[in-house]
Amino acid sequence: MNPEITLRKHQVDAVAHILYGGNTLLAHCVGAGKTYEMTAAAMESKHLGLCNKSMFVVPNHLTEQWAGEFLQLYPSANILVATKKDFETKNRKKFCARIATGDYDAVIIGHSQFEKIPISAERQKQQLQEQIAEITSGIQELKEEKGERYAIKQLEKTKKTLKLKLDKLNDTSRKDDVVTFEELGVDRLFVDEADFYKNLFLYTKMRNVAGLSQTEAQKSSDLFAKCRYLDELTEGRGIIFATGTPISNSITEMYTMQRYLQYEALRKNGLQHFDCWASTFGETVTAIELAPEGTGYRAKTRFARFYNLPELMNMFKEIADIKTADMLNLPVPKANYHNVAVKPSVFQQDMVSELAERAERVRAKLVEPYEDNMLKITNDGRKLALDQRLANPMLPDHEESKVNACVDNIFRFWQENSDKKLTQLVFCDLSTPKGDGNFNVYEDVRQKLIARGIPADEVAFIHDANTETKKKELFAKVRKGQVRALLGSTFKMGAGTNVQDRLIALHDLDCPWRPRDLEQRSGRIVRQGNKNDEVHIFRYVTENTFDAYLYQILENKQRFISQIMTSKSPVRSAEDIDETALSYAEVKALATGNPYIKEKMDLDIQVSKLKLLKANHLSQRYALEDRLLKHYPQQIKSTEERIEGYEKDLSLYEQHSTLKTIDGTTEESKFAGMTVKGVSYTEKAQAGAAILEACKLMTTPEPQELGSYMGFPMLFSFDGFNKQYQITLRGALSHTFTLGTDIHGNITRLNNTLAEIPKKLEYCQEQLKTLHQQMETAKEQIDIPFEKEQELQTKSARLAELNILLNMDKHENEMIDGEPDEDIDVPEKKAVGYER
């Protein structure tokens, strides 16, 4: 080891954990020095004869950086570093052969390259067969319990997918003689940023629970298979994961980490199935949350309460070496957080209300998923919260937008720190520069900064550095202060971006999906090696938009993560409240072991649930009253008017669609003649051509008179949203259809539109019957009282008693006999809450 480098105590302890323990998860906060820990562990393992060849799997863009730091710590090490060329199809076999035959201390490859090294077909078949057996057992259990049909169908679908994979493996027509993972001679696997592999195959009988992802990522299944092989080879000592955020998003990730690293321990305790693990340690609770469209509230079920936490953490800490920032006390600058809230423009307010309407249509299944869905709405909402011009570049640049607020702050820090050449980072995951000439926030920020006097070469985008060499050059310029403002996304500028030397400010222009991403962002500036004593982190929020919902999601996710990733001893169970939310009186009651406090906490949850149910009941009743007074009468009146209109139009249509013959009988008319722009046509082809000609001569998209057909006046217009011409037949009601390019086809469309009138009339008549029935049902339901009213009254009264007993509602709760407690220093109140 390089004698000039001394590892910190926590790094030495981590190396000892890897050498003397089994599989290890280095769950150390961002910037704790995990690279040196893994490097030292690999080299010392080899020196002690505990392993022969270590493989490091790191993010693709960090392979060279990893190699540099590896050789910095062990200058004489013999390492092999993979490049992009090595894993091109023609070179892959040769490179894998080099790994297998070479005596290397370590092999460093990227995440995507690691996935291209297959495990043997026999091992893949064995694991697929095990998974199929597990699912078959799960389906049988559900059928015996008479479980939900939906859950059974989902499991059967998963089983079918696995069988297809197995059939593909059994197909002997395609055989590749590439070197398999087992033949490489690797007996130690180090995985950096291991949370990238969180989407491991998971089957569960639960449904409709937020945070449970049942999607499978191929790279995760591949890693799991290789981990099982290494467990067999090393008896559970050959896998080391490292990540600053092992639980980055949901409860499933802790279980996933345990499956990778302590599968046998889970199996021994009967916890290898997720449902067994979840029923032992977790419970689903329902709480009110802001709806995604940001304009109301809804009830949502998610994992937010956890039991048996000491047992769970004891098991987890067999593999996890947890080191949080408060445990390490690293020499990092003090971070000052600033939340910048800006008011939305009139356009943004209007468009947010449209998003709410779209969401309602999606929930009511009034649109097909391919036309609109919640993912599209969420994405549009995120863009809208960032800048209204992302919805339409023609909209004005709102002076008080968060982009302009960010520009103001960047310029201020640039101006104030010009003499020291201090630098700034701007994170924005949306509207990245694509070089296609369309509006994007990156270009907008750069142009505004240049317009204010910042030299163009001092503002850079991470996206322009599209090779490792360019990235190195760019980072060097930021470290020297030649580039003063660097803009990038979490993906490109998060993990592995070490430019902290002169960083004074960091700006979060948008809110990412995961707490991990926010932590990785702040980890770029609150990091060892920053020469500033204090730094500033700005988070920009547009009020009454998706920003509030996204930050709420992060808060919910962070609650669970904070309960696990903590230096404190876990309590028996963790509720869906934050410790800092406890009042001083509650902390005192807990410290003195007052038995009433637990009862109060339980009642708080029960009463809030009952109030939620009552609020829901009242809401439904008010909605019914509103429907009886307004909705149903209006709907009935509107439907009756439509029926009347359809009847008139049907009469007109029938009158013109038949004609009398010489002998007095009637027959259906094939083409009843048409007037277009004052000219009468008796031939279908001529009429169709005249319509297309009229479209070509159109100078404005506004509706214009076209002529008449079967007694119906015709208007034609251009639909700018769908970019199509339309014709509207105006009778008692309007009947619109879209024009095509075929002259005969357009006449057919005209006839089909009119032929639909009887069906529409029949539908309206059925709708009218339904509305009358619904009105009668609503009258019956409106008088039903809230069934749990007595329980709510009883529990609310008991809660009020407990609040008085615990002295919760009085300001004097910090006083004893009118005097302050001798041992209480009031400014330290918050500290008492944390020490609980």
Secondary structure, DSSP 4 states (H G I P E B T S, - for coil): --TT----HHHHHHHHHHHHSSSEEEEEPTTS-HHHHHHHHHHHHHHTTS-S-EEEEE-GGGHHHHHHHHHHH-TT--EEE--TGGGSHHHHHHHHHHHHHS--SEEEEEHHHHHTSPPPHHHHHHHHHHHHHHHHHHHHHHHHTT--HHHHHHHHHHHHHHHHHHHHHH-TT----PPPGGGG---EEEEESGGGG-------S--S-BT------HHHHHHHHHHHHHHHHHTS-SEEEE-S-SSSS-THHHHHHHHHH-HHHHHHTT--SHHHHHHHHEEEEEEEEE-TTSSSEEEEEEEEEE--HHHHHHHHTTTEEEE-HHHH--S-PEEEEEEEEEPPPHHHHHHHHHHHHHHHHHHTT-S-TTT--HHHHHHHHHHHHH-GGGT-TTS---TTSHHHHHHHHHHHHHHHTTTTT-EEEEE--SS---SSSS--HHHHHHHHHHHTT--GGGEEEGGG--SHHHHHHHHHHHHHTSS-EEEE-HHHHSTT---GGGEEEEEE-S--SSHHHHHHHHTTTSSTT---SEEEEEEEEETTSHHHHHHHHHHHHHHHHHHHS-SSPPPS-B-SS-GGGS-HHHHHHHHTT-THHHHHHHHHHHHHHHHHHHHHHHHHHHHHHHIIIIIHHHHHHHHHHHHHHHHHHHHHHHHHHEEE-TTS-EEE-S---EEETTEEE-SHHHHHHHHHHHHHT--SSS-EEEEEETTEEEEEEEETTTTEEEEEEESSSEEEEE--S-HHHHHHHHHHHHHTHHHHHHHHHHHHHHHHHHHHHHHHHTTPPPTTHHHHHHHHHHHHHHHHHTTTT-GGGGEETTEE-TT--GGGHHHHHHH-
